[in-house]
Amino acid sequence: MVNKMIGKKLLAEQYTTIANATEIMNARAVIDEMSYENGCALDYLNKFSVLTKEEAEELYKELIGLNVEKKDAMKIIDILPVDMEDLKAVFYKKDVPENAEDILDAICKLI
């Protein structure tokens, strides 16, 4: 989730993928010296980012086309489940969608 703040006032909030957050943080690193915390966050993002922003966007569009909710699509893109057990972990408070195999097929195309 990306928060846009000025001072202590929250202006906007939206869900995002690790791939998108990595791109945002890398752009900030070029412009400005990062704080220790931001540097640690960037190290984490670089370590766990598997997809490029473009690949994540492509998968997002495909998942939305399969009627996956936006928040769940973001989790799926970040976790990249490869089997039904992993996918069940994403939907731990919900029923797994009937088109779960289609979701897994969409992920397998990119990996």
C-alpha positions in Angstrom: 0.0 0.0 0.0 1.4 3.4 -0.9 0.6 6.4 1.3 1.0 9.9 0.0 1.6 12.3 2.9 2.6 15.9 3.5 3.8 16.3 7.0 1.4 14.2 9.1 -1.6 14.5 6.9 -2.5 11.4 4.8 -3.5 12.6 1.3 -4.1 9.3 -0.5 -3.7 5.6 0.0 -3.7 2.8 -2.6 -2.5 -0.8 -2.9 0.5 -1.5 -5.1 2.8 -4.3 -6.0 6.3 -4.9 -4.8 7.4 -4.4 -8.4 5.8 -0.9 -8.5 7.1 0.0 -5.1 10.6 -1.0 -6.2 10.4 1.3 -9.2 9.2 4.2 -7.1 11.9 3.7 -4.4 14.6 3.4 -7.1 13.5 6.6 -8.7 13.6 8.3 -5.2 17.1 7.0 -4.6 18.3 8.7 -7.8 16.8 12.0 -6.9 17.6 12.3 -3.2 19.7 10.7 -0.5 17.6 8.1 1.3 17.1 7.8 5.0 18.3 4.6 6.7 14.7 3.3 6.9 14.1 4.0 3.2 17.4 2.3 2.3 16.4 -0.8 4.2 13.0 -0.8 2.5 14.7 -0.5 -0.9 17.0 -3.4 -0.1 14.0 -5.5 0.9 12.1 -4.6 -2.3 15.1 -5.4 -4.5 15.6 -8.7 -2.8 12.0 -9.9 -3.1 10.9 -8.2 -6.3 10.6 -11.0 -8.9 8.6 -9.3 -11.7 9.2 -6.1 -13.5 6.6 -3.4 -13.3 5.5 -4.2 -16.8 5.1 -7.9 -16.0 3.2 -7.1 -12.8 0.9 -4.8 -14.7 0.2 -7.4 -17.4 -0.6 -10.0 -14.7 -2.8 -7.5 -12.9 -4.9 -6.9 -16.0 -5.2 -10.7 -16.5 -6.3 -11.3 -12.9 -8.8 -8.4 -13.0 -10.1 -10.0 -16.2 -10.6 -13.2 -14.2 -12.7 -11.3 -11.7 -10.1 -11.2 -8.9 -10.5 -8.3 -6.5 -7.9 -5.6 -6.7 -6.5 -6.2 -3.2 -6.3 -10.0 -3.9 -4.7 -9.4 -7.3 -1.9 -7.4 -5.6 -1.3 -10.1 -3.1 -1.2 -12.8 -5.8 1.3 -10.7 -7.9 3.6 -10.3 -4.8 3.4 -13.9 -3.6 3.2 -15.6 -7.0 1.6 -18.8 -5.8 2.6 -21.8 -7.9 0.1 -24.4 -6.6 -3.3 -24.6 -5.0 -2.0 -24.6 -1.5 -0.1 -21.3 -2.0 -3.2 -19.8 -3.6 -5.4 -20.9 -0.7 -3.0 -18.9 1.6 -3.8 -15.7 -0.4 -7.6 -16.4 0.1 -7.3 -17.6 3.7 -10.4 -15.6 4.9 -12.4 -16.2 1.7 -13.4 -19.1 -0.5 -10.9 -19.8 -3.3 -12.4 -18.7 -6.6 -13.9 -21.3 -8.9 -11.4 -20.2 -11.6 -8.4 -20.9 -9.4 -6.8 -23.0 -12.1 -7.0 -20.1 -14.5 -5.4 -17.9 -12.0 -2.5 -20.3 -11.6 -2.2 -20.7 -15.3 -1.9 -16.9 -15.7 0.9 -16.8 -13.1 2.8 -19.8 -14.7 2.9 -17.9 -18.0 5.1 -15.2 -16.5 7.3 -17.4 -14.3 
